[in-house]
Amino acid sequence: MHRQHQQLTAADIQPSRATLTNITQRAIELLRPIVVEQLIHVLESKVLAMDETPIKATRQPGAGKQPGKMKQAYFWLIFGEQDEVVFTFSKSRGMAHIQNLLDKVWEGTLLTDGYAAYSSYEAKSERVINAQCWVHMRRQLLKAEAEEEQAVSEALELIAKLYRHEKEIKRKNLSTEKKLRYRAEHSKPIVDAFFAFCEEQKQRSDLLPDDTWMKGLNYALNRTRQLKVFLESPDVAMDTNHLEREIRPIPMGKKNWLCVSRSRNYDENVKVAA
C-alpha cells in the first residue's frame, strides 16, 4: 500500500492513506466469505497437510515518540485433498491455533513436519492422527554428512528406495487398496530396515549425545510411529513437499513488502462451524 500511494502521488493523484486503507478493508470483507467457504471445503478432507511460516505483522507501540518494533506472527497453511490451500493467520506459533481451527470440526490424518505442537495436539485429540514428513527427517540426518559420510549414505539410500517405490506407485496409478498392498509388500521392509539401522547406529560406543549424527538418529527414532503412518493409510503422502511449494509466495513476497497489517475486524480465533 505504501508503494501504491507513492505511485498514485507520482501520477498527480492525491488519495489519503486512510482512504486507501478503507478501500482495502472493504475488499477484504468482500473476499472473507469466499475464504471461509474454501476453508470449510478443505476441512472435508480426511487427510490434511499443515505448516506454518513466520511473517512480520502490525507494528507495536513504542515508548514515547520512539517507533515500535514489528511483531513476529505466522501464516498457517492448510492443504486439502483436492489440492486447495488456505492461508490462516495467528500472532503465535502455539498449539492453540491448531485447536481453534480443527477442534470439534475435523478428524483424520494431519501430515506435518516434526514441530512439537502437532504431536502435542494429536496427544490431546482422539480424532486426529499425526503423520510426519520423511523429507524433514532426512534433512536432520544430512546435517551429519561431513562427520558420518558412510552412515548417512546408507540411511539416505534406504530412504531413496522408498521414494523409488512411491514413484512406481504413481507410474502404475495404483488404486487405494492396491497402493496399500504395494506399500506393505515393498515399502514396509525398507522402513523396518531403516529404523533397525538407526537403532544399531545409536548403540555405537563412539557417539556422544551432542553429536550431530546422534541428534539426527534420535529425531528419526522419536518419530517412528508418525513416520510409519503412510504405510497404514494409502492417502497419506511420505512428505509435505506439496505444501512447501505453496509457501513460496511468502518468502518471495518478503522481498516486496516489509510487513503485513491485520484488519481491525480480523479474529484469528474464529472457529469454522461444522
N, C-alpha and C positions, 0 to 999 in steps of 0.2 A: 504494500500500500504506500510505503514511503517513496518507492520508485515511481509508482503511478502518479503520485502527487507531484513529483518533480517533472515528469514528462508532460503532465497537463499544464503545469505552470509555464514550462518552456514553450508550449503551444498557445500561450496567452489565454488559458482558461484558468480561472481562479476559484476553484471549489475549496471550501474549508475542509480541514481534516475530519471534523465532526461529521460533515455531510458524507464523505467517503466511507467513514466508519458505519454510519447508519444504513447506507445503501448495502454495504457488505453484510451487515447483520440481518437485514431484511431478506437478502438472497439465501443466507444460511437457514433462516426459518422456513423458507420455501422448500429447501432441499432436505430438511431434517426428517420429514415423514418418509421420504424415499430411503434414507439410511436406516431408519428404524425397521421398515418393512424388509429391507435386504438382510439386516441382522436377524430378524425373526426367521427368514428363509434359511439362512446359514445354520441357525440352531436346530433346524430339522434334520441335519446330518447326524449320522451315528458315529462318524469319525471327524474330529476337528483337529486342525493344527493351530498352534498358538505360539506367539513370540512377542517380545517387547523390544523397543529401541528408544534410546534417550533423545530428548529434544528440549531446548531451552524455551521456557514459556513464562510470560507475564512477569514483568519487572516488579520486584518487591520494593516497597517504600524505603528510601534511605533516611539516614539521620540528618535532621536539619535540612539544609539545601543540597546535601550530597545525593547524587543519583543512586538509586537502589541497584542491587545485583539481580541478574537473571536467575530464576529458579529452575532446577532440573525437573523435568517432567517426562512422561513416557507416552508413546503410542503403543498400544497393544493391538496386534493384528490377529484376527480370527479367520481361518481359511476353511471353507466348507467343501463338501464332496463334489459340488458342481463347479469347482474352480472359481468360487466367489470369495472375495476377501473384503473384510470390513475393518477399517482403522478406528479403534476406540481410544479414548484418551484418559489418562489418570495423572494426578500430581505425584503419585508414588509408584514404586516398583513392588509394593507389598502384595500379599496374597488376597487382601480384601477386594481388590479389583476383579480378580478371577471369581471370587464368591459373588460379587454384585452382578456379574454377567451371567453366571451359569447356575447358581443355586436355584433349585426348585423348577427350573425351566428346561434343563438339559441333562441327559445321561448318555454315556457312550465312552468311546476311547479318545483321550486327549493326547495328541502327539506333540512333543515339545523337545527342547534341549534339556540339559541337565540342571537348570536353575532350580534351587531347592523349593521355591514357592509352589511349583507344580506338584511335586511329590508330596509336599505338606498338604496341599489341597486334596489330593487323592486320599490321603490318610484320614481326612475329616469327612469325606463324602463316600457313601456306599454306592453311589450311582455312577462313579467315574473310575476308569482305568487309565493310568498314565503310561503311555508308551514313549520311549525316548530315542533320540536320534543317534544313529551309528556314525554319522559324519562328525558330529561334535565330539563323540568319544574318540574317534580316530585322531582328531586334532590334538587331544591330550597326549596320546601315545607319540605322535610326531615330535612333540617338544623334546623328547629324549633321544632323537635320532643321532645327534652328534656323539653322545656318550655310549649309546647302545645300538649301534647300527645293525648288527646281525639280528638281535632280538626284535627290534622294531620292524625290521624287514619281514621276519617270519609272521608277526602279527598282522602286518598290512597285507601280506599275501593271502592270509585266510579271509580277511575282510574283502579283498578283491575277488576271491572266488564266490563269495556271497553275492556280490554285485553282478558277476557274470551270470549267475542263475536268475537274478531279477531281470536282467536284460533278456534272457531266454524266455522267461515268463511273458514278458511284454511282446517279444517277437512272435510267440505262439498264440498270443491273445487268449490266454487261458481263462476260463470262467472261474467263478468263486470257488466251487468245490475242487475243481482240477488244480487251481492255484494252491489251495491248502494242501492237497496231496503232494504236489510237486515240492513245496517247501518242506513238508515233513520228510520226504524221501531224500532230497538233495541238500537242502539248506540246514536242516536241524543237525546233522552230523558235523557240519563245519562249525556251527555255532557252539556245539558241545566241545569240539576240539579247541576252539578259540579260548573259551573260558577255562578249560583244563590247562592250556598253555599259560594263561595268566596266573593261575594258581601255582603252577610249577615255578614260574619265574619269581613269584612273590616269596617263595621259600629259599631263595638264594641267600647264602650267608654273607655275600659281599655287598648286598644292598642295604642302605640306610633309609629310615623313614622319610628323610628330607630329600632323597634322591629324586630327580625328575621322573625317572622310569618307575620308581615305586609309587609316586603320586599318580602317574598315568594308569598303572595297574589297579590301584585302589579305586580310581574313578570308574574304571570299567566294571570291576567286580562288585562295587557297591550298587551298581545299576543293572545287575544281571537280569533280574526279573523284568524290569522295564524294557531292556533291550531285546528280550525274547518275545515280547507281545506280538510282533509281526508274524511269528510262526503260528500263533493261535487264531489270528484274525486276518483273513485274506485281503481285507480292505485297508489295512494299515500299511503305510509305506515304511521303508527302513530309515528314512531320514526326513528332515524338514527343508530340503533344498527348494521344493516348490514354493514354500512360504518365504524363504530368504530372498528369492527373486523378487517377490512383491515388496520387500522392504527397501529395495534400491532407490525408489524415488525420494526417500527421506534423506539418506546421506548425500545424494545428488542435489537435493533441494537446499541443503545446508550451505551450499556454495552460493546460493542466490538469496537466502534470507538469513537474518541473524537470530530470529526467534519466531514463535507463534504466540498469538494472544487469544485467550479463551473468551468466547462470547459471554456476556453477563448473564444470559439466560441458560447457559450450559450447566447441566447437572451430571457430573461424571458418575454419580451413584445411581442413575436411573436403571430400573430393572425392566426387562422385557416381559410382558405378560405371556403366560403360557398359551 
